[in-house]
Amino acid sequence: MPTTNELFVAHNALGGGSTPATTNDGLDRFGWNIAAGAFTTATKTLTKVGTWATYTWTSGDRIGITGGTGVTAGSYAIASKVDDDSITLTEDIGGANPADVTSSTGAWGDATEDTVGLQHAVDTAATKGDRVNICHDANWTLNATIDFDTNAGNADGGIVYRGVNSRGLYTGDSTGTAVIDASALGAAVDAFDIGIADWRCTMMDIRISGDLTDPATTGGGGRRGIRIPSGITNPLGGFIRIRIHHMGDSGFFSGAGGGQTLFKDCEFDHNGDDGYEAAAAAQGSAIFYGCSSHHNVDDGFVLGGDDSWSLMTRTLSYRNGGQGVTTLAGVTNGRYAIEHCTIFANTGDGLELEQNAGSILHSSIIKDSGALGINVPSSNWSRIAEARTNLFDGNGTGDAGWDTDEVSDDPFSDNVTTDPDFKDETDGTEQLYPNEGSPAIAADVAQKVR
């Protein structure tokens, strides 16, 4: 049976021989616009004169079949290119040698059409397991917000929105990262708005930028790269290999309540406010694994999560204009586990805990904070359940960044105050992991050298 849950959006950079339409129907990346194609059942051959003159077959290519007498519409794998007039498919499309086969319609190229095409894909994918493949064949230029609030399938369907390479194939690396250009958006306009409760989708291998020239300065076009509005409840989504940079405001904004959100290998940098900003005290759990937030105007990470927990592991926060990691004011019962993280050269505090209880800091490095290494208001150290095997160096009020009488007392134990000997601390080329022989490794703060 044909696969019907692969939706492609592409610019037709490698397209076939027909004239592109103004919008793509999302069934494949080519948009061949076939009308009255002839299918030979015995050989599984589809024929339309001249259609495949510029096409070069690659394993994994598909064609969206939309109609024909007795035909089962869907996305079909292409087995081979026969010649300029014919291709073979891997399976029968149905019917008895139908001569009226129709196919997917074409792609788009300008800002209006890019926005329409992406929004069309978001609104069309509605079934659990659907995948929206955003091709890395050109930059996607937005002139309006892409919103997720009209398609109920985005609530609990488990839809995956992912970048793929120019052939429409998933790679999981930079060759398949879809680039979203948000530089033309107004100062109050977000690039993506996830305004739907119980959102259960995944976004992966997507780069959202307010300035693709990547200047050393911060800020750029648009407001936020991704926004979950205040009042949205129980998101359980995932964000994997998402980079948001040079937006005019925060990179990622979450005003959601409840739920649990995973961030893996994400990067938030050079944004006009925070890298990641939680704006709801009742925000649910957030998990950051292998992420980084750097060179943002204000804080690297602002965590919410009253009466819940958040985990940050193997994550970097460096050279931000505010705190490296801070918690939202008004969060009284949030609990945070920060393990194997590096917080370096932030203008404010390295780690600031507002009114939280029971937080854990393990095997992390806090270095060169402009203010305190750890700031717990009123020195209420009961807000930290345990701070063990960490390294502190060069923070604003001494290596540790708190009263030295506290270092040997509970909850602090087995911490060291010395230079971690990073591979490279140079601004712009940072490699913030210890060299071989680093005291951080000897003290069991860093488990291994990368």
Rosetta blueprint (number, residue, H / E / L):
1 M L
2 P L
3 T E
4 T L
5 N L
6 E E
7 L E
8 F E
9 V E
10 A L
11 H L
12 N L
13 A L
14 L L
15 G L
16 G L
17 G L
18 S L
19 T L
20 P L
21 A L
22 T L
23 T L
24 N L
25 D L
26 G L
27 L L
28 D L
29 R L
30 F L
31 G L
32 W L
33 N L
34 I L
35 A L
36 A L
37 G E
38 A E
39 F E
40 T E
41 T L
42 A L
43 T L
44 K L
45 T E
46 L E
47 T E
48 K L
49 V L
50 G L
51 T L
52 W L
53 A L
54 T L
55 Y L
56 T L
57 W L
58 T L
59 S L
60 G L
61 D L
62 R E
63 I E
64 G E
65 I E
66 T E
67 G E
68 G L
69 T L
70 G L
71 V E
72 T L
73 A L
74 G E
75 S E
76 Y E
77 A E
78 I E
79 A E
80 S E
81 K E
82 V E
83 D E
84 D L
85 D L
86 S E
87 I E
88 T E
89 L E
90 T L
91 E L
92 D L
93 I L
94 G E
95 G L
96 A L
97 N L
98 P L
99 A L
100 D L
101 V E
102 T E
103 S E
104 S L
105 T L
106 G L
107 A L
108 W L
109 G L
110 D L
111 A H
112 T H
113 E H
114 D H
115 T H
116 V H
117 G H
118 L H
119 Q H
120 H H
121 A H
122 V H
123 D H
124 T H
125 A L
126 A L
127 T L
128 K L
129 G L
130 D L
131 R E
132 V E
133 N E
134 I E
135 C E
136 H L
137 D L
138 A L
139 N L
140 W E
141 T E
142 L L
143 N L
144 A L
145 T L
146 I E
147 D E
148 F L
149 D L
150 T L
151 N L
152 A L
153 G H
154 N H
155 A H
156 D H
157 G L
158 G L
159 I L
160 V E
161 Y E
162 R E
163 G E
164 V E
165 N L
166 S L
167 R L
168 G L
169 L L
170 Y L
171 T L
172 G L
173 D L
174 S H
175 T H
176 G H
177 T L
178 A E
179 V E
180 I E
181 D E
182 A L
183 S L
184 A L
185 L L
186 G L
187 A L
188 A L
189 V L
190 D L
191 A L
192 F E
193 D E
194 I L
195 G L
196 I L
197 A L
198 D L
199 W L
200 R L
201 C L
202 T E
203 M E
204 M E
205 D E
206 I E
207 R E
208 I E
209 S E
210 G L
211 D L
212 L L
213 T L
214 D L
215 P L
216 A L
217 T L
218 T L
219 G L
220 G L
221 G L
222 G L
223 R L
224 R L
225 G L
226 I E
227 R E
228 I E
229 P L
230 S L
231 G L
232 I L
233 T E
234 N L
235 P L
236 L L
237 G L
238 G E
239 F E
240 I E
241 R E
242 I E
243 R E
244 I E
245 H E
246 H L
247 M L
248 G L
249 D L
250 S L
251 G L
252 F E
253 F E
254 S E
255 G L
256 A L
257 G E
258 G E
259 G E
260 Q E
261 T E
262 L E
263 F E
264 K E
265 D L
266 C L
267 E E
268 F E
269 D E
270 H L
271 N L
272 G L
273 D L
274 D L
275 G L
276 Y E
277 E E
278 A E
279 A L
280 A L
281 A L
282 A L
283 Q E
284 G E
285 S E
286 A E
287 I E
288 F E
289 Y E
290 G L
291 C L
292 S E
293 S E
294 H E
295 H L
296 N L
297 V L
298 D L
299 D L
300 G L
301 F E
302 V E
303 L E
304 G L
305 G L
306 D L
307 D L
308 S L
309 W E
310 S E
311 L E
312 M E
313 T E
314 R L
315 T L
316 L E
317 S E
318 Y E
319 R L
320 N L
321 G L
322 G L
323 Q L
324 G L
325 V E
326 T E
327 T E
328 L L
329 A L
330 G L
331 V L
332 T L
333 N L
334 G L
335 R E
336 Y E
337 A E
338 I E
339 E E
340 H L
341 C L
342 T E
343 I E
344 F E
345 A L
346 N L
347 T L
348 G L
349 D L
350 G L
351 L E
352 E E
353 L L
354 E L
355 Q L
356 N L
357 A L
358 G L
359 S E
360 I E
361 L E
362 H E
363 S L
364 S L
365 I E
366 I E
367 K E
368 D L
369 S L
370 G L
371 A L
372 L L
373 G L
374 I E
375 N E
376 V L
377 P H
378 S H
379 S H
380 N L
381 W H
382 S H
383 R H
384 I E
385 A E
386 E E
387 A E
388 R E
389 T L
390 N L
391 L E
392 F E
393 D E
394 G L
395 N L
396 G L
397 T L
398 G L
399 D L
400 A L
401 G L
402 W L
403 D L
404 T H
405 D H
406 E H
407 V L
408 S L
409 D L
410 D L
411 P L
412 F E
413 S E
414 D L
415 N L
416 V E
417 T E
418 T L
419 D L
420 P L
421 D L
422 F E
423 K E
424 D E
425 E L
426 T L
427 D L
428 G L
429 T L
430 E L
431 Q E
432 L E
433 Y E
434 P E
435 N L
436 E L
437 G L
438 S L
439 P H
440 A H
441 I H
442 A H
443 A L
444 D L
445 V L
446 A L
447 Q L
448 K L
449 V L
450 R L
